């Protein structure tokens, strides 16, 4: 296809159209000494200590609330021995959700990553959890050292807003897609561009890697989902996705299926090799904004403008659970690495961490973010905001 430029590492073509790549200065010698003294493991231990300290505060606060509630309940018993109605304890939602009262505790992220200008549309952790990448409206992708917050690289291969980013499974390459209509693959170290696809139909909003790191899939504005071999530069497959354009794509961790959604209330699951449609899930009442596979490839969680997150069986389409904890649009979600917990970000100004199958809310962070990523190990969640900040939260 004429609109594809495939650049093998040893055959990179140098032209005037090559994007400008800006690589920030590496950490100073002093930073390296600090890094030697405080390893990644020690940093995580310190973060856990801060988390445990916060948890002790929450336990004490919860116990205090319980004592107050008991006192109020006892004081509400009238002279006939009946319990008066206490509106504060009246159920507010159906059986599938928890109380709408948010936990109250110190709301400060454990780290803030600076450098992005304008809204952040996508965040992604490297597979080893040491590096964090983010892209947004300034058309750049930045990579930070997750421990220090230092900017290691700025990729400027796009000329319009970056809408989606994804790491290859070995952590050496990043795929990014943009409103400029391109899908690009480049080296995470140095920023050398390896592959470019130019979409004549306009913006590309989401990209995903195959688990073996040889292929990418992305959806286009004309509703097609395309699969490309990044090693050979060969186009492998195109199949119809969503008539209104593809909003989100996600490759199953077992490599067999691709899930996708557009500007409608349905999710499509297709065979990753043939493109054959295997399942359509249509239980949302509004546009599905994000889809994510569970680590074992059995379940899919889908977020929607209908304020819900739904968890369902990816082979049968059976809905297992609907989380009703948010009060406004849900923009993004992420599974924990063990598949037991989900984080979801909403226009209601919260990130909520909850049990993926019971719906019990574990933590609520007050943060108005539109994109989430959960590190592959540990309770580290990154959130991208419309003001250009990327926050690190610790939740367990």
ChimeraX attribute file (.defattr): number of C-alpha atoms within 10 A of each C-alpha:
attribute: neighborCount
match mode: 1-to-1
recipient: residues
	/A:1	7
	/A:2	6
	/A:3	11
	/A:4	17
	/A:5	16
	/A:6	21
	/A:7	21
	/A:8	15
	/A:9	14
	/A:10	7
	/A:11	9
	/A:12	13
	/A:13	14
	/A:14	8
	/A:15	7
	/A:16	7
	/A:17	7
	/A:18	11
	/A:19	15
	/A:20	14
	/A:21	16
	/A:22	16
	/A:23	17
	/A:24	13
	/A:25	10
	/A:26	12
	/A:27	15
	/A:28	9
	/A:29	9
	/A:30	9
	/A:31	13
	/A:32	12
	/A:33	11
	/A:34	12
	/A:35	15
	/A:36	10
	/A:37	10
	/A:38	14
	/A:39	12
	/A:40	15
	/A:41	10
	/A:42	11
	/A:43	14
	/A:44	16
	/A:45	12
	/A:46	13
	/A:47	17
	/A:48	17
	/A:49	12
	/A:50	13
	/A:51	18
	/A:52	13
	/A:53	11
	/A:54	14
	/A:55	15
	/A:56	11
	/A:57	14
	/A:58	16
	/A:59	11
	/A:60	12
	/A:61	14
	/A:62	14
	/A:63	12
	/A:64	12
	/A:65	12
	/A:66	12
	/A:67	11
	/A:68	12
	/A:69	14
	/A:70	12
	/A:71	11
	/A:72	12
	/A:73	15
	/A:74	12
	/A:75	11
	/A:76	15
	/A:77	13
	/A:78	10
	/A:79	7
	/A:80	6
	/A:81	8
	/A:82	9
	/A:83	13
	/A:84	12
	/A:85	11
	/A:86	10
	/A:87	8
	/A:88	9
	/A:89	10
	/A:90	9
	/A:91	12
	/A:92	13
	/A:93	12
	/A:94	9
	/A:95	9
	/A:96	13
	/A:97	19
	/A:98	18
	/A:99	15
	/A:100	14
	/A:101	10
	/A:102	14
	/A:103	15
	/A:104	13
	/A:105	15
	/A:106	11
	/A:107	11
	/A:108	13
	/A:109	17
	/A:110	13
	/A:111	16
	/A:112	14
	/A:113	23
	/A:114	15
	/A:115	15
	/A:116	24
	/A:117	16
	/A:118	17
	/A:119	21
	/A:120	28
	/A:121	24
	/A:122	27
	/A:123	28
	/A:124	26
	/A:125	25
	/A:126	23
	/A:127	17
	/A:128	12
	/A:129	18
	/A:130	16
	/A:131	21
	/A:132	25
	/A:133	27
	/A:134	32
	/A:135	31
	/A:136	27
	/A:137	21
	/A:138	18
	/A:139	22
	/A:140	24
	/A:141	27
	/A:142	24
	/A:143	28
	/A:144	21
	/A:145	17
	/A:146	21
	/A:147	18
	/A:148	17
	/A:149	15
	/A:150	18
	/A:151	22
	/A:152	21
	/A:153	22
	/A:154	24
	/A:155	24
	/A:156	19
	/A:157	26
	/A:158	22
	/A:159	16
	/A:160	19
	/A:161	24
	/A:162	33
	/A:163	25
	/A:164	28
	/A:165	27
	/A:166	24
	/A:167	25
	/A:168	23
	/A:169	17
	/A:170	12
	/A:171	18
	/A:172	14
	/A:173	21
	/A:174	24
	/A:175	27
	/A:176	31
	/A:177	29
	/A:178	28
	/A:179	19
	/A:180	19
	/A:181	23
	/A:182	26
	/A:183	30
	/A:184	24
	/A:185	26
	/A:186	22
	/A:187	18
	/A:188	24
	/A:189	14
	/A:190	14
	/A:191	22
	/A:192	20
	/A:193	26
	/A:194	24
	/A:195	23
	/A:196	22
	/A:197	19
	/A:198	17
	/A:199	17
	/A:200	13
	/A:201	12
	/A:202	15
	/A:203	25
	/A:204	28
	/A:205	28
	/A:206	27
	/A:207	28
	/A:208	25
	/A:209	27
	/A:210	23
	/A:211	17
	/A:212	12
	/A:213	18
	/A:214	15
	/A:215	20
	/A:216	21
	/A:217	24
	/A:218	28
	/A:219	31
	/A:220	28
	/A:221	21
	/A:222	19
	/A:223	19
	/A:224	19
	/A:225	23
	/A:226	19
	/A:227	24
	/A:228	19
	/A:229	17
	/A:230	22
	/A:231	15
	/A:232	13
	/A:233	19
	/A:234	14
	/A:235	14
	/A:236	13
	/A:237	16
	/A:238	16
	/A:239	17
	/A:240	18
	/A:241	27
	/A:242	23
	/A:243	13
	/A:244	15
	/A:245	23
	/A:246	26
	/A:247	27
	/A:248	25
	/A:249	27
	/A:250	23
	/A:251	25
	/A:252	26
	/A:253	18
	/A:254	13
	/A:255	15
	/A:256	15
	/A:257	24
	/A:258	24
	/A:259	25
	/A:260	27
	/A:261	29
	/A:262	25
	/A:263	16
	/A:264	20
	/A:265	18
	/A:266	20
	/A:267	27
	/A:268	19
	/A:269	26
	/A:270	22
	/A:271	15
	/A:272	20
	/A:273	13
	/A:274	13
	/A:275	19
	/A:276	13
	/A:277	17
	/A:278	16
	/A:279	16
	/A:280	17
	/A:281	19
	/A:282	15
	/A:283	15
	/A:284	21
	/A:285	14
	/A:286	18
	/A:287	19
	/A:288	30
	/A:289	22
	/A:290	27
	/A:291	24
	/A:292	24
	/A:293	23
	/A:294	24
	/A:295	18
	/A:296	12
	/A:297	19
	/A:298	15
	/A:299	22
	/A:300	24
	/A:301	23
	/A:302	28
	/A:303	27
	/A:304	25
	/A:305	20
	/A:306	19
	/A:307	22
	/A:308	24
	/A:309	30
	/A:310	20
	/A:311	25
	/A:312	22
	/A:313	17
	/A:314	24
	/A:315	14
	/A:316	13
	/A:317	19
	/A:318	13
	/A:319	17
	/A:320	13
	/A:321	18
	/A:322	21
	/A:323	23
	/A:324	20
	/A:325	24
	/A:326	22
	/A:327	15
	/A:328	17
	/A:329	21
	/A:330	27
	/A:331	22
	/A:332	26
	/A:333	26
	/A:334	26
	/A:335	25
	/A:336	23
	/A:337	17
	/A:338	12
	/A:339	17
	/A:340	14
	/A:341	21
	/A:342	25
	/A:343	25
	/A:344	29
	/A:345	29
	/A:346	27
	/A:347	18
	/A:348	16
	/A:349	17
	/A:350	20
	/A:351	27
	/A:352	22
	/A:353	24
	/A:354	23
	/A:355	15
	/A:356	24
	/A:357	17
	/A:358	16
	/A:359	21
	/A:360	17
	/A:361	22
	/A:362	15
	/A:363	18
	/A:364	20
	/A:365	22
	/A:366	20
	/A:367	21
	/A:368	18
	/A:369	29
	/A:370	24
	/A:371	26
	/A:372	26
	/A:373	24
	/A:374	26
	/A:375	22
	/A:376	19
	/A:377	13
	/A:378	16
	/A:379	17
	/A:380	21
	/A:381	23
	/A:382	27
	/A:383	28
	/A:384	29
	/A:385	22
	/A:386	18
	/A:387	13
	/A:388	21
	/A:389	20
	/A:390	28
	/A:391	20
	/A:392	20
	/A:393	21
	/A:394	19
	/A:395	19
	/A:396	15
